[in-house]
Amino acid sequence: MQVQGPHGAQDHQCQQRKAHARILSWPPGDASSVRPHWHGVTMTNKLAVKGVGKLATDIGALIESTRGQVVQAANAALTTLYWQIGVRIRQDVLEQRRAKYGGEILSALGQRLEREYGRGFDEKSLRHMVRFAEQFPDEAIVSALRRQLTWSHFKTLIYLDEPLKRDFYAELCRVERWSTRVLQHKVQGMLYERTALSKKPQALIRKELDALRKTDAMSPALVFRDPYLLGFLGLRDSYSEKDLESALLREIQSFLLELGVGFAFIERQKRISVRGEDFYIDLLFFHRLMKRLVVVELKLGTSGRPTRGR
């Protein structure tokens, strides 16, 4: 129902204008104090918000960095604790007069510690710690390794019986920063047995491992393997050298993992000229740690007499 004032329709139009004016000036007060909004941000602070993105990114980087440092410090502290517990049990129980009853004492100790501190200190865990102290008696070596290796790494290493093999995996794990899964994969793939290093006399193996521990120097004997395991290529039945090359490039990430840390792929079928004659390299890599170019020549079947310089 329309209601008209003394001036009829003109008065009604005036009421409409007043109504619109009230809507536009909400909330009550001076209309000039009202500022349009964009998704909850006023024009005044919209420009200020533009700088928040970089600030948030920088602070986020600080948070993530600190988190990583805290995790690393906690891991190092726990590794040291487990080693100290293993040493103490060996000294007070297994190597002293009570060694005859060591198993019973260890069981009772595990039950008590588990009740007070959780499953991480049960009998099985204590046996891991004792084994840890036995296989890594040098505290200085443990201190150096604990910065990169977790307790899960050590639990894999301590059950490798050969000291040289154990030290090989420990140092490669440290230098190449393997995850626990990668370490287990390398052990199962018999990486140590496939290196040229394992074919050397024990004295030379120890010398190279000591050099690796002190200087992180990677020698060719540590880097190259024989044979390389290429089952991940999925090649079946008969295939050509070209098929092998294409499959390696298709699975380049897996191939680089098999080669080891430090390899960078450069080019395929790289042309080189020697005394005016052109030769083509199947695959060319660069090894960052050795600072050398590495040539991969693909051949099928039994290889014949090695060419000079191979």
N, C-alpha and C positions, 0 to 999 in steps of 0.2 A: 504494500500500500504506500503510495507516495504522499508525503506531507509537504505542502507548500507554505511558505511564509507570506508576509504581507505583500512581497513583491513577486509572488508566484514562482515561476520556473527559474527566474534569475536568482532568487534567494536560495533555491535548491542547489543550483550550480555552485554557489558560494560555499554551501555546506559541504559539497563534495570536495571542493578545493581544500577546505580546512581539514577534512578527513585525510586526504592524500598528504597534506603537509604534516599531519601528526604521524603518519606512518613513516615518512621519510626522515623525520627528526627523532625517531626512537633510538636510544633511550631518551627520556626527557632531558631537556637542557639545550645548550647552544648547538645547533646543527653542525657548526664548523668543527666541533670537538669530535665528531664521529668520523672514523677513517675506514675506508673499504678494507675487507679482509680477503686474503688468498689462502685457502686451506688453513685457516687459523693463524696466519702470519700477517701482521699489519704492514702497511707500506713503509712505516718508519724503520722497523727492524728487519725487513726483508733483505736489505743489503748486508746487514750484519750477519745474517744466517749464512750467506755465501762463504764466509771464512770458516764456518764450523766444520765443513767437510775435511779440509786438510788438517785442522786441529784434532779432529776425532781420529783420523788416520795415524797421525804422529803419536797420539796417546795410546792408541790401540797397539802400535808397534812396541811401545815401551812395556805395555802390559804383557804382550806375548813373549817379549824377550825376558822379562823378569820371571814369568811362569816357567820358561825353559830353564833358566838358571836355578830356580827353586827345585824343579824336578831333578836336574842333574846333581845338585848338592844333596838332595835327599837320597838319590840312588847311590852316590858315593859313600854317604854316611852309613847306609844300610849294608853295603858291600863290606865296608871296614868292620862293622859290627859282627857280621856273619863270620868273617875271617877270625876276628878276635875270640868269638865264642868257640870256633873250631880249635884254635890254638889252646885255649884254656881247658877244654875237655880232654884234649890229647895229653896235656901236661899233668892234669890233676887226676885223670881216671885211667885212660888207656895205656899210658906209658909208665905209670907208677905201680906201686904194690897192689893196687886194686884192679889191675888190668884183667885179672881172672874173673872178676865180677863186673867187668866194664859194660857188658850187654844189659845186665839187670839194672845197673846204675843209670845207664843212658835211657832205658825205658821209663824208669821212675822219674828221672829228671824231665823227660819230655812230657809226661802226664802232668807234672806240676806246672811247668812253664806254659803248657797249652791252656790250663785252667786260668792262669793269671794274665797271659799275654796273647792268647789266640792260637789258631792253627799253624801260623807261621813258625812256631817254636815247638812243634810236636816232635816225636822221636824220629820220624822220617826226615824232617827238616834238619834236625841236629846231625843226623848222619851225613847229609849233604855238606854241612858246615865242616864237619871233621874231615871229610874227603877234600874239601876246598883247602884246608890248612895243610893237608898232606901233599897235595899236588902243586900247591903254590906256597912253598915255605918262606920265600923271600918277600918281606913286607914292602920293600921298595918297588918290586915289580907289580905287586898288587895295587900299590898306590898309583902307579903310572897307568895301569890298565883300567882302573875303576872310573876314570873320567869319561871313557867312551863305552865301556862294556857294562851291561846290566847284570843283575844276579842270574837272569835267565841265560845269558851268554855263558857265564861261569859254570852253571849247572850242566851245560852241554860239553864244555871243555874238560871238566874235571874227570870225566869218564873215558877220556882218550888215554890209553895206556902208555903210548910212546911219548916220552918227554919232548923230543924234537918235533914230532907231529903236533903235539899240544901247543908248543910255543909258536910253531908256524901259523896255526889257525888263530891264536890269540893276537899275534902281531899284525897279521893281515886284516883281521877283524877291526883292530884299532886304527890302522892306517886307512883302510878303505871304508870304514864306518858301516859295516854290515849290520843289518837287523838280525834278530835271533833266527828268523825264518831263513834268511840268506845263509847264515852260518850253518844251519842244519842241512840246507841244500848242498852246500859246498862239501861238507863232511860226507854226506851220503853219496855224492858224486865222485868221491875219492880224489879231490883236488890235489892234495899233497902228493899222492902217489903218481899223479900225472905231470907234475912239474919236473923240470930238469934238475932242480935242487935236490930232490929225493934220491937221485942217482949218484950223488956225490958222496965222498967219505964223510963220516959223522963230524969230524973235526972241521971240515970246510962248511958243512951245513950250520954248525954252531956259530962259526965266524960270521956267516952272512946274516943269520938271525940276530946276532948281537949288533951288527952294523945297522940293521933295520930298526932295532929298538932304540939305538942312540941317535941316528941321523935321518930315519925314514927313507933311506936310500934303497930304491928298488932296482935290483940287478936283473938282467935278462933271465937268469935261472929261476927267479921268483915269478916272473911275468908270464913266460911262455909255457904251454902245456902240450903234452903228447900222450894220448890223442885229445882232440876237442870233441865234446859231446854235442851233436847237432840234431838230436832226435826231435827237438821242438819245431824243426822245419816241416815235418809231416810228409817228406818225400817217400814215395812208395815205388817198388819195382825198379824199372830202369829209368834213368834220367840223365840229361846231358850236363856238361859243365856250365852251360848257359842257364839251365834250369836251377842249378845249385846257386849260381851267382844271384839270380833273380829272387830266389827264396831267402837268401841271406839278407838281401836289402829289404825285402818285405818284412822280415822279422828282425830288423836291425837292432831293436831294443833288447831282444832276447840274446842276440848274437853278441852285443856289447857286454851284457851281463856274463856271458860265458867267457869272453876274452878277459874280463876283469876291469877294475877301476883304472882310469887314466887314459883309455883309448878314445880317440876322437876320429870319426869317419871324415875323410877328405873328398875322395872321388873314386868312381869306378871307371875302368878302362882308361886309366891315365896314360897318355902318350909321352914317352921319353925317347930322346934321340941319342944314340951312342955311335960315334964315328960315322955319322951320316945315315945310320940305319935306325928305323923306327921300331920301338917295342911298346907293347901295351900291358900295363899292370892291371890285373883283375880288380883288386881292391887295395886302396891306399889309406893307411891310418897314420895318426900321429899319437905318440905316447907322451903325455905331459910330464910324468914323473921322470922318465928316462931321457926325455928331450930328444927323441929319435923318431924318424919315419919308419913305419913298419909296412912291409909289402906282403900282401896275401896273394899267393898264386894257387889257383884252384885246379886240382888234378883228380881224375877219377881212377880207381883201380890201384894196383901196386905201383908205387913210385919207382922210377929207375934210378940211375946214378945221379946223385945230387950235382947240380950245376955249381960252378965256382961262385962263392959268395953267398950261397943259400944258407 
